Amino acid sequence: MNKITCKKNTCILVLYVCLLNAVAVFAQNPNIDSLKKKLATNKEDTGRVNTLNELGSACYAERNYELSGHYGQLALTLAKKLNYPKGQAAAYGLVGRHYLKNNRYSEALQSFQPALEMNKKLGEHNEIAQSCIDIAGVQYNMGNYGEAVKY
């Protein structure tokens, strides 16, 4: 092949890759869509709390931290109203991660600490570990290395 054909093929390939990336960026997560539909039909019960927490987690995975924190706060409010500790613990974790991503460390700790305590009471070992990791991360980011290693 000559140089002109190679450059043309390279340009076409680069354009194709850019278009694929643009489609991926603007495509809505189908999981988020289905959770939003589910949320529209949920009653104000623990199922709604769970859906709000799942939706917040899905948004967090998509790096939409503001929306994740919003759904976490909605879940927390409802879980408190329903006296649903497992839902509260998950919501505190979402809200805490929202604060962490926004460098609001003291608010993050104020969310992660109750999540840890609730998860301990519930015996949720995986969630206890996640809460410890979250708290250690906040302490590390604050420069409190001695506190971070305690978790």
C-alpha positions in Angstrom: 0.0 0.0 0.0 1.1 3.5 -0.6 1.4 6.2 2.0 -1.9 8.0 0.9 -3.9 4.8 1.2 -2.4 4.1 4.7 -3.2 7.6 5.9 -6.7 7.3 4.6 -7.3 3.9 6.2 -5.8 5.2 9.5 -8.1 8.3 9.4 -11.1 6.1 8.8 -10.2 3.7 11.6 -9.6 6.6 14.0 -13.0 8.2 13.1 -14.7 4.8 13.5 -13.2 4.3 17.0 -14.2 7.9 18.0 -17.8 7.3 16.8 -18.0 4.0 18.8 -16.7 5.8 21.9 -19.3 8.6 21.5 -22.1 6.1 21.2 -20.9 4.4 24.4 -20.7 7.6 26.3 -24.2 8.8 25.3 -25.9 5.4 25.6 -28.1 5.1 28.7 -27.3 2.2 31.0 -30.2 -0.3 30.5 -30.0 -1.2 34.2 -30.6 2.4 35.2 -33.6 2.6 32.9 -35.1 -0.6 34.3 -34.6 0.5 37.9 -36.2 3.9 37.1 -39.2 2.0 35.7 -39.3 -0.2 38.8 -39.1 2.8 41.0 -42.1 4.3 39.3 -44.2 1.3 40.4 -42.8 0.8 43.9 -44.9 1.5 46.9 -43.4 3.4 49.8 -41.9 0.2 51.4 -38.6 -1.5 51.9 -38.7 -2.6 48.2 -38.6 1.1 47.2 -35.7 1.6 49.6 -33.8 -1.3 47.9 -34.6 0.0 44.5 -33.4 3.5 45.4 -30.2 2.0 46.8 -29.7 -0.1 43.6 -30.3 2.9 41.4 -27.8 5.0 43.4 -25.2 2.2 43.1 -25.8 2.0 39.3 -25.4 5.8 39.0 -22.2 5.6 41.1 -20.9 2.9 38.8 -21.6 5.2 35.9 -19.6 7.9 37.7 -22.7 10.1 38.2 -21.9 10.8 41.8 -24.4 13.6 42.3 -27.3 11.5 41.2 -26.0 8.6 43.2 -26.0 10.8 46.3 -29.5 12.0 45.5 -30.9 8.5 45.4 -28.9 7.5 48.5 -30.5 10.5 50.4 -34.0 9.5 49.2 -33.3 5.9 50.3 -32.0 7.0 53.7 -35.0 9.2 54.4 -37.5 6.5 53.5 -35.5 3.8 55.3 -35.4 5.9 58.5 -39.2 6.4 58.2 -39.8 2.7 57.8 -37.2 1.8 60.5 -35.3 -0.4 58.0 -31.7 -0.7 59.2 -30.4 -2.7 56.3 -31.7 0.0 53.9 -30.3 2.7 56.1 -26.9 1.2 56.2 -26.7 0.9 52.4 -28.0 4.4 51.9 -25.5 5.8 54.4 -22.8 4.2 52.3 -24.0 5.8 49.1 -24.3 9.2 50.7 -20.9 8.8 52.2 -19.3 7.9 48.9 -21.0 10.9 47.3 -19.4 13.1 50.0 -16.0 11.3 49.5 -16.0 12.0 45.8 -16.7 15.7 46.5 -13.8 15.9 49.1 -16.3 16.5 51.9 -14.5 14.2 54.3 -16.2 15.1 57.6 -19.6 14.5 56.0 -18.4 11.3 54.5 -17.3 10.0 57.9 -20.6 11.1 59.4 -22.2 8.7 56.9 -19.8 5.9 56.9 -19.7 5.6 60.7 -23.4 4.8 61.1 -23.2 2.4 58.1 -20.5 0.5 59.9 -22.4 0.4 63.2 -25.6 -0.8 61.5 -23.8 -3.4 59.4 -22.1 -4.8 62.6 -25.5 -5.1 64.3 -26.9 -6.8 61.2 -23.9 -9.1 60.9 -23.4 -8.1 57.3 -19.7 -9.1 57.0 -19.2 -7.9 53.4 -20.8 -4.6 54.2 -18.7 -4.2 57.4 -15.6 -4.7 55.3 -16.8 -2.1 52.7 -17.6 0.4 55.5 -14.1 -0.1 56.9 -12.5 0.4 53.5 -14.6 3.6 53.1 -13.6 5.0 56.5 -9.9 4.1 55.9 -10.1 5.9 52.5 -11.5 9.0 54.1 -8.9 9.0 56.9 -6.1 8.4 54.3 -7.3 11.3 52.2 -7.4 13.5 55.3 -3.8 12.6 56.0 -4.8 10.7 59.2 -2.6 7.6 58.3 -2.6 6.3 61.8 -6.4 6.3 61.9 -6.6 4.8 58.4 -4.6 1.7 59.3 -7.0 1.0 62.2 -9.6 0.1 59.7 
